[in-house]
């Protein structure tokens, strides 16, 4: 292998490590792959490594052939691909359509797409090719095909795959769980790749599965991101917020936590805490005097109050939080402009981004607390469901706030439920373990082997009872009610409108 081949071999290995390191990198690779589907996986890796934005690649001679009648622009750099043969691998080069120029006789180059006009023909062609009926829904047909292909591939390469799971997270899985994990990963990846070709936002088919249910129930779905038009005021507060005491006292604690998060998680000193407490009381004074009517203050008002203070520490805090009050990440520093009084609310924080996510979690939890206290004053119960709850425990302040909320809302007539498939990640947090151990009602479905072991230790589950959460089907598992453990089977009719709204199963959402 010469120096150039060694370089590209190293690039391929590095890229494989990168694209398999997390979901974002993998889906980014799949998007590139969807545009260059004629190439093999090793070739796809090389295309992504060198030109991740490539849309349509062909060899030099193909661009000049009758089908395209294009020319490769002078100075264009080819994308090197490895070709494997019996003797040794060698390099060949392809060029993206962006590297080509058009001649007078060049035919229009238009990538295929699924349109309302050709949708039925696509479904019929897929049914003829793969033997999977469409039943009028292309998305479901594609996912059924992806699942069938994943099962077929597993049957063909099962032995080879089982031989290479050592030193991976699958190592502790039994054969059945390895098979399930493999088939799910392949089916999801194939489906996502196909979705990239015929829907505008493929990620929406794998996230936000609660939106249809909430909308069907005339609820409010609140999408929050740095660029969205939706805003939740971090300083919203009602008269019942303080549990009979001055609401500003409790709100000041929240603002302290929020400020610590805004300035990078650094602990605040005594002077800084005093300044924040003073400014919090000051900006709420007019709102309180108006009996909590009218428009509450915002974080922008809070920062202006900081700037009025004489202490240099106040100026430092004001500067530290400027990005989140007057800068580009000020989505929580504006007046609330969404309906937080709807009977059913879904807070969608998927697009918050890494910088805003810790703050967003705090603000959403505080907004929920506002609603709980309002409902309590009206004699109403509140039901809170937090999906992917393990994410809240990745940040200290949201974890602590949730822990307080979890204990506090019981006496407010509220019922808080956390949902996660990442039990192992959840149990890494001492706070989460404490909350789980003290929860009166837990539903456990089928669990991976490592998760079963941890749950057995935490909840004193016997070997016999473990059988109810080991390799079981959907709708089966184990209930923890107080100190009792009860097995259950809950089969819901699939041919109902309610099931279609409730299911979060891949391929049915």
C-alpha positions as CSV (number, residue, x, y, z in Angstrom):
1,X,0.0,0.0,0.0
2,X,1.5,3.3,-1.1
3,X,1.5,6.6,0.8
4,X,-1.7,7.9,-0.8
5,X,-3.6,4.6,-0.2
6,X,-2.4,4.6,3.4
7,X,-3.7,8.2,3.8
8,X,-7.2,7.3,2.5
9,X,-7.3,4.1,4.5
10,X,-6.7,6.1,7.6
11,X,-9.3,8.6,6.6
12,X,-11.8,5.8,6.1
13,X,-11.2,4.4,9.6
14,X,-11.3,7.8,11.2
15,X,-14.6,8.6,9.4
16,X,-16.2,5.3,10.4
17,X,-15.4,6.1,14.1
18,X,-16.9,9.6,13.7
19,X,-20.2,8.6,12.0
20,X,-20.8,5.8,14.5
21,X,-20.0,7.9,17.6
22,X,-23.4,9.5,18.0
23,X,-26.9,9.8,16.4
24,X,-26.3,13.2,14.9
25,X,-23.2,12.1,13.0
26,X,-24.9,8.9,11.9
27,X,-28.0,10.7,10.5
28,X,-25.8,13.2,8.8
29,X,-24.0,10.3,7.1
30,X,-27.4,8.8,6.1
31,X,-28.5,12.0,4.5
32,X,-25.4,12.0,2.3
33,X,-25.9,8.3,1.5
34,X,-29.5,8.9,0.5
35,X,-28.3,11.2,-2.3
36,X,-25.6,8.8,-3.5
37,X,-27.4,5.5,-3.0
38,X,-25.7,3.6,-5.9
39,X,-22.4,3.3,-4.1
40,X,-21.4,0.6,-1.6
41,X,-21.0,1.3,2.1
42,X,-17.2,1.7,2.0
43,X,-17.6,4.0,-1.0
44,X,-20.3,6.0,0.9
45,X,-17.9,6.5,3.8
46,X,-15.2,7.9,1.5
47,X,-17.7,10.2,-0.2
48,X,-18.9,11.5,3.2
49,X,-15.3,11.9,4.5
50,X,-14.3,14.1,1.6
51,X,-17.5,15.7,0.4
52,X,-20.4,15.4,2.9
53,X,-22.6,17.8,0.8
54,X,-22.2,15.8,-2.4
55,X,-25.6,15.3,-4.1
56,X,-24.9,13.2,-7.2
57,X,-21.5,11.5,-7.9
58,X,-20.3,9.8,-11.1
59,X,-16.9,8.8,-12.6
60,X,-15.3,11.2,-15.0
61,X,-16.2,9.1,-18.1
62,X,-19.8,8.8,-17.1
63,X,-20.3,12.6,-17.0
64,X,-18.9,12.7,-20.6
65,X,-21.1,9.9,-21.7
66,X,-24.3,10.2,-23.7
67,X,-26.6,10.0,-20.7
68,X,-25.3,13.3,-19.2
69,X,-23.1,15.0,-21.8
70,X,-21.4,17.1,-19.2
71,X,-17.8,18.0,-18.6
72,X,-15.8,18.0,-15.4
73,X,-14.6,21.6,-14.6
74,X,-10.8,22.2,-14.8
75,X,-9.2,22.1,-11.4
76,X,-11.9,20.0,-9.8
77,X,-10.7,17.5,-7.2
78,X,-12.0,14.0,-7.5
79,X,-13.4,12.0,-4.6
80,X,-11.2,9.1,-4.0
81,X,-12.9,5.7,-3.5
82,X,-11.4,2.4,-2.5
83,X,-12.1,-0.5,-4.9
84,X,-11.7,-4.0,-3.3
85,X,-10.5,-6.8,-5.5
86,X,-8.9,-10.2,-4.9
87,X,-5.3,-8.9,-5.2
88,X,-5.3,-5.6,-3.4
89,X,-7.5,-2.4,-3.0
90,X,-6.9,0.4,-5.4
91,X,-8.2,4.0,-5.8
92,X,-10.7,5.3,-8.3
93,X,-12.2,8.8,-8.5
94,X,-15.7,10.2,-8.9
95,X,-16.9,13.8,-9.2
96,X,-20.0,15.5,-7.7
97,X,-22.4,17.2,-10.1
98,X,-21.2,20.5,-8.5
99,X,-17.9,19.8,-10.2
100,X,-19.4,19.6,-13.7
101,X,-20.4,22.1,-16.3
102,X,-23.3,22.0,-18.8
103,X,-23.1,21.8,-22.6
104,X,-25.8,23.0,-25.0
105,X,-26.8,19.4,-25.6
106,X,-26.8,18.4,-21.9
107,X,-30.1,16.9,-20.8
108,X,-31.8,18.4,-17.7
109,X,-30.5,16.6,-14.6
110,X,-33.4,16.2,-12.1
111,X,-33.1,13.9,-9.1
112,X,-36.1,11.6,-8.6
113,X,-38.6,12.5,-5.9
114,X,-41.9,11.3,-4.6
115,X,-44.7,13.6,-5.5
116,X,-48.5,13.4,-5.0
117,X,-48.8,12.5,-8.7
118,X,-46.4,9.6,-8.7
119,X,-46.9,8.4,-5.1
120,X,-49.3,5.5,-6.0
121,X,-47.0,4.3,-8.8
122,X,-44.1,4.2,-6.4
123,X,-46.1,2.1,-3.9
124,X,-47.2,-0.3,-6.7
125,X,-43.5,-0.6,-7.8
126,X,-42.4,-1.3,-4.3
127,X,-45.0,-3.9,-3.8
128,X,-44.0,-5.7,-7.0
129,X,-40.3,-5.5,-6.1
130,X,-40.4,-6.4,-2.4
131,X,-43.8,-8.1,-2.0
132,X,-44.9,-5.8,0.7
133,X,-48.4,-4.3,0.4
134,X,-48.8,-0.6,0.6
135,X,-52.3,-0.3,2.1
136,X,-52.4,3.3,0.9
137,X,-49.5,4.5,3.2
138,X,-46.1,4.8,1.6
139,X,-44.3,5.6,4.9
140,X,-45.6,2.4,6.5
141,X,-44.8,0.4,3.4
142,X,-41.2,1.7,3.4
143,X,-40.8,0.9,7.1
144,X,-42.2,-2.6,6.6
145,X,-39.7,-3.1,3.7
146,X,-36.9,-1.8,5.9
147,X,-37.8,-4.3,8.6
148,X,-38.0,-7.2,6.2
149,X,-34.6,-6.3,4.7
150,X,-33.1,-6.1,8.2
151,X,-34.5,-9.5,9.1
152,X,-33.2,-11.0,5.8
153,X,-29.7,-9.5,6.3
154,X,-29.6,-10.8,9.9
155,X,-30.5,-14.3,8.7
156,X,-27.7,-14.1,6.1
157,X,-25.0,-12.7,8.3
158,X,-26.0,-13.6,11.8
159,X,-22.9,-15.7,12.6
160,X,-20.5,-13.1,11.3
161,X,-22.2,-10.4,13.4
162,X,-22.3,-12.4,16.6
163,X,-18.5,-13.0,16.2
164,X,-17.7,-9.2,16.3
165,X,-19.8,-8.0,19.2
166,X,-16.9,-8.3,21.7
167,X,-15.8,-5.1,23.4
168,X,-19.1,-3.4,22.3
169,X,-22.2,-2.4,24.3
170,X,-23.8,-5.5,22.9
171,X,-21.3,-7.9,24.5
172,X,-23.4,-8.5,27.6
173,X,-26.6,-9.0,25.6
174,X,-28.0,-12.5,24.9
175,X,-28.4,-13.6,21.3
176,X,-32.1,-12.5,21.1
177,X,-31.4,-9.0,22.4
178,X,-28.5,-8.7,20.0
179,X,-30.8,-9.7,17.1
180,X,-33.4,-7.1,18.2
181,X,-30.9,-4.3,18.5
182,X,-29.4,-5.2,15.1
183,X,-32.7,-5.3,13.3
184,X,-34.0,-2.1,14.9
185,X,-30.8,-0.2,14.0
186,X,-30.8,-1.4,10.4
187,X,-34.5,-0.9,9.9
188,X,-34.3,2.6,11.4
189,X,-31.3,3.5,9.3
190,X,-32.8,2.2,6.1
191,X,-36.1,4.0,6.8
192,X,-34.4,7.3,7.6
193,X,-32.3,7.1,4.4
194,X,-35.4,6.6,2.3
195,X,-37.3,9.3,4.2
196,X,-34.5,11.8,3.3
197,X,-35.5,11.4,-0.3
198,X,-39.2,12.2,-0.1
199,X,-40.0,14.2,3.0
200,X,-38.8,17.7,4.0
201,X,-37.9,16.9,7.6
202,X,-37.1,13.2,8.1
203,X,-36.3,13.7,11.7
204,X,-39.9,14.5,12.4
205,X,-40.8,10.9,11.7
206,X,-38.5,9.7,14.4
207,X,-39.2,12.4,17.0
208,X,-42.2,14.5,18.2
209,X,-44.5,11.4,18.2
210,X,-46.7,13.0,20.8
211,X,-47.8,16.0,18.6
212,X,-50.6,14.1,16.7
213,X,-52.1,12.9,20.0
214,X,-52.0,16.4,21.6
215,X,-53.4,18.1,18.5
216,X,-56.2,15.5,18.3
217,X,-57.2,16.3,21.8
218,X,-57.3,20.1,21.0
219,X,-54.1,20.6,23.0
220,X,-51.3,23.1,22.5
221,X,-47.9,21.9,21.1
222,X,-45.2,24.5,22.0
223,X,-42.1,24.2,19.8
224,X,-39.2,26.1,21.4
225,X,-35.8,26.8,19.9
226,X,-33.4,29.7,19.5
227,X,-35.0,30.7,16.2
228,X,-38.6,29.9,16.8
229,X,-41.3,32.6,17.1
230,X,-42.6,30.9,20.3
231,X,-41.4,32.3,23.6
232,X,-41.8,31.4,27.3
233,X,-41.0,34.1,29.8
234,X,-38.6,32.6,32.4
235,X,-40.0,35.1,34.9
236,X,-43.6,34.2,34.6
237,X,-45.1,33.9,38.1
238,X,-48.7,33.7,39.4
239,X,-49.9,34.6,42.9
240,X,-50.1,30.9,44.0
241,X,-46.5,30.2,43.1
242,X,-45.3,30.6,46.7
243,X,-47.5,28.0,48.4
244,X,-49.0,30.6,50.7
245,X,-45.8,32.5,51.2
246,X,-44.4,35.4,49.2
247,X,-44.0,34.0,45.7
248,X,-41.0,36.1,45.0
249,X,-39.0,34.2,47.7
250,X,-39.4,31.0,45.8
251,X,-39.0,32.6,42.5
252,X,-35.7,34.2,43.7
253,X,-34.3,30.7,44.3
254,X,-35.2,29.7,40.7
255,X,-33.6,32.9,39.3
256,X,-30.4,32.1,41.3
257,X,-30.3,28.6,39.8
258,X,-31.0,30.1,36.3
259,X,-28.2,32.7,36.7
260,X,-25.7,30.0,37.8
261,X,-26.6,28.1,34.6
262,X,-26.5,31.2,32.4
263,X,-23.0,32.1,33.6
264,X,-21.7,28.6,32.8
265,X,-22.5,26.5,35.9
266,X,-20.1,28.4,38.2
267,X,-21.2,28.7,41.8
268,X,-22.3,32.2,42.8
269,X,-20.7,33.9,45.8
270,X,-22.5,35.5,48.7
271,X,-22.4,39.0,47.2
272,X,-23.7,37.8,43.8
273,X,-26.6,36.0,45.5
274,X,-27.5,39.0,47.5
275,X,-27.5,41.2,44.3
276,X,-29.6,38.7,42.4
277,X,-32.1,38.4,45.3
278,X,-32.4,42.2,45.6
279,X,-32.9,42.7,41.8
280,X,-35.4,39.9,41.6
281,X,-37.5,41.6,44.4
282,X,-37.2,44.9,42.7
283,X,-38.3,43.9,39.2
284,X,-41.4,42.1,40.6
285,X,-42.4,44.9,42.9
286,X,-44.7,46.7,40.4
287,X,-46.2,43.3,39.2
288,X,-47.0,42.4,42.8
289,X,-48.5,45.8,43.6
290,X,-50.8,45.2,40.7
291,X,-52.0,41.9,42.3
292,X,-50.1,39.8,39.7
293,X,-52.2,41.2,36.9
294,X,-50.8,42.6,33.7
295,X,-47.4,41.8,32.1
296,X,-44.8,40.1,34.4
297,X,-41.1,41.3,34.1
298,X,-38.7,39.5,31.8
299,X,-35.0,38.6,32.0
300,X,-34.3,41.7,30.0
301,X,-35.9,43.8,32.8
302,X,-33.8,41.8,35.3
303,X,-30.6,42.6,33.4
304,X,-31.5,46.3,33.3
305,X,-32.0,46.2,37.0
306,X,-28.6,44.6,37.5
307,X,-27.0,47.4,35.4
308,X,-28.5,50.0,37.8
309,X,-26.6,48.5,40.8
310,X,-23.4,50.1,41.9
311,X,-21.5,46.9,42.7
312,X,-19.0,45.6,40.1
313,X,-20.3,42.1,40.7
314,X,-23.7,43.2,39.4
315,X,-22.1,44.5,36.2
316,X,-20.3,41.2,35.8
317,X,-23.5,39.2,36.2
318,X,-25.2,41.5,33.6
319,X,-22.4,40.9,31.1
320,X,-22.4,37.2,31.7
321,X,-26.1,36.8,31.0
322,X,-26.3,39.3,28.1
323,X,-26.2,36.5,25.4
324,X,-29.4,35.1,26.9
325,X,-31.2,38.3,27.6
326,X,-30.4,40.6,24.7
327,X,-28.2,38.4,22.5
328,X,-29.0,35.7,19.9
329,X,-30.2,33.2,22.6
330,X,-32.8,35.4,24.2
331,X,-35.8,33.1,23.5
332,X,-36.6,32.9,27.3
333,X,-36.1,36.6,27.9
334,X,-39.3,37.7,26.1
335,X,-42.9,37.8,27.1
336,X,-44.8,34.5,26.8
337,X,-46.7,34.4,23.5
338,X,-48.1,30.9,23.5
339,X,-51.1,29.4,25.2
340,X,-49.9,28.0,28.5
341,X,-53.5,27.8,29.8
342,X,-54.6,25.1,27.5
343,X,-56.0,21.9,29.1
344,X,-53.3,19.8,27.4
345,X,-49.8,21.2,26.7
346,X,-46.8,19.5,25.0
347,X,-43.5,21.3,25.4
348,X,-41.3,20.4,22.4
349,X,-37.6,21.2,23.3
350,X,-36.0,19.0,20.7
351,X,-34.5,21.9,18.7
352,X,-33.1,23.9,21.7
353,X,-29.5,23.1,21.0
354,X,-26.7,22.4,23.4
355,X,-26.3,25.9,24.8
356,X,-30.0,26.5,25.4
357,X,-31.1,23.0,26.4
358,X,-30.0,23.2,30.1
359,X,-31.7,26.6,30.5
360,X,-34.7,25.5,28.5
361,X,-35.3,22.5,30.8
362,X,-35.2,24.7,33.8
363,X,-37.7,27.2,32.3
364,X,-40.1,24.6,31.1
365,X,-40.1,22.9,34.5
366,X,-40.8,26.2,36.2
367,X,-43.6,26.9,33.7
368,X,-45.1,23.5,34.6
369,X,-44.8,24.5,38.3
370,X,-46.7,27.7,37.6
371,X,-49.5,25.7,36.0
372,X,-49.5,23.2,38.9
373,X,-49.9,25.9,41.5
374,X,-52.7,27.5,39.5
375,X,-54.5,24.2,39.1
376,X,-54.2,23.5,42.8
377,X,-55.8,26.9,43.7
378,X,-58.7,25.9,41.4
379,X,-59.0,22.4,42.9
380,X,-57.8,20.7,39.8
381,X,-55.3,17.8,39.4
382,X,-52.3,18.0,37.1
383,X,-50.7,15.2,35.2
384,X,-47.1,15.6,34.0
385,X,-45.4,13.2,31.6
386,X,-41.7,13.8,30.9
387,X,-40.4,11.7,28.0
388,X,-36.6,10.9,27.8
389,X,-36.4,12.0,31.4
390,X,-32.8,10.9,31.7
391,X,-31.8,14.0,29.7
392,X,-32.8,16.2,32.6
393,X,-30.3,14.5,34.8
394,X,-27.4,15.3,32.5
395,X,-27.5,18.9,33.9
396,X,-27.1,19.6,37.6
397,X,-29.6,22.4,37.9
398,X,-32.4,20.8,36.0
399,X,-31.8,17.6,37.9
400,X,-32.1,19.4,41.3
401,X,-35.1,21.4,40.2
402,X,-36.8,18.2,39.0
403,X,-36.0,16.4,42.2
404,X,-37.6,19.3,44.2
405,X,-40.6,19.3,41.9
406,X,-41.0,15.5,42.1
407,X,-41.3,15.7,45.9
408,X,-43.2,18.9,46.1
409,X,-46.1,18.4,43.6
410,X,-47.5,15.4,45.4
411,X,-49.2,17.6,48.0
412,X,-50.4,19.9,45.1
413,X,-52.6,17.2,43.6
414,X,-50.2,16.6,40.7
415,X,-48.9,13.3,39.4
416,X,-45.4,13.3,37.8
417,X,-44.4,10.5,35.4
418,X,-41.0,10.0,33.9
419,X,-40.4,7.9,30.7
420,X,-37.2,6.5,29.4
421,X,-35.6,3.6,27.5
422,X,-32.2,4.6,28.8
423,X,-32.4,3.1,32.2
424,X,-28.6,2.6,32.5
425,X,-28.0,6.3,31.7
426,X,-30.7,7.3,34.1
427,X,-29.2,5.3,37.0
428,X,-25.8,7.0,36.6
429,X,-27.4,9.9,38.5
430,X,-27.6,9.5,42.3
431,X,-30.6,11.9,42.2
432,X,-32.4,9.8,39.7
433,X,-31.7,6.6,41.7
434,X,-33.1,8.2,44.8
435,X,-36.3,9.4,42.9
436,X,-36.8,6.0,41.3
437,X,-36.3,4.1,44.6
438,X,-38.9,6.4,46.3
439,X,-41.5,6.2,43.5
440,X,-44.6,4.4,44.5
441,X,-45.6,3.3,41.0
442,X,-43.2,2.0,38.3
443,X,-44.0,0.3,35.0
444,X,-41.1,-1.8,33.6
445,X,-41.3,-3.2,30.1
446,X,-38.8,-5.5,28.4
447,X,-35.3,-4.6,29.7
448,X,-31.8,-5.1,28.4
449,X,-29.6,-7.4,30.6
450,X,-27.5,-4.6,32.1
451,X,-30.7,-2.6,32.9
452,X,-32.3,-5.6,34.5
453,X,-29.4,-6.1,36.8
454,X,-29.4,-2.5,38.0
455,X,-33.2,-2.5,38.5
456,X,-33.1,-5.8,40.4
457,X,-30.6,-4.3,42.8
458,X,-32.5,-1.1,43.3
459,X,-36.0,-2.5,43.5
460,X,-35.3,-6.0,45.0
461,X,-36.6,-7.9,42.0
462,X,-36.3,-11.7,42.4
463,X,-34.9,-13.9,39.6
464,X,-38.4,-15.3,39.0
465,X,-39.9,-11.8,38.7
466,X,-37.1,-10.8,36.3
467,X,-38.5,-13.3,33.8
468,X,-41.4,-10.9,33.3
469,X,-39.1,-8.2,31.9
470,X,-36.8,-10.5,30.0
471,X,-37.3,-11.1,26.3
472,X,-41.0,-10.3,26.5
473,X,-43.3,-8.8,23.8
474,X,-44.8,-5.3,23.6
475,X,-47.4,-4.5,26.3
476,X,-45.9,-7.0,28.8
477,X,-43.8,-6.3,31.9
478,X,-43.8,-5.8,35.6
479,X,-45.6,-3.2,37.8
480,X,-44.1,-1.9,41.1
481,X,-47.0,-0.7,43.3
482,X,-45.8,0.4,46.7
483,X,-43.8,-2.6,47.9
484,X,-45.6,-5.1,45.6
485,X,-44.4,-6.4,42.2
486,X,-47.1,-7.5,39.8
487,X,-46.7,-8.9,36.3
488,X,-49.0,-7.6,33.6
489,X,-50.1,-8.1,30.0
490,X,-51.8,-5.1,28.3
491,X,-52.8,-5.7,24.7
492,X,-54.4,-2.7,23.1
493,X,-56.4,-3.1,19.8
494,X,-54.3,-2.0,16.9
495,X,-57.3,-1.3,14.6
496,X,-58.4,1.8,16.6
497,X,-57.9,5.5,16.0
498,X,-56.8,5.9,19.6
499,X,-54.0,3.3,19.1
500,X,-52.8,5.2,16.0
501,X,-52.6,8.3,18.0
502,X,-50.9,6.7,21.1
503,X,-48.3,4.4,19.5
504,X,-44.7,5.5,19.5
505,X,-43.5,2.3,17.8
506,X,-41.2,2.9,14.9
507,X,-43.1,2.2,11.7
508,X,-46.5,3.2,13.2
509,X,-45.9,6.8,14.2
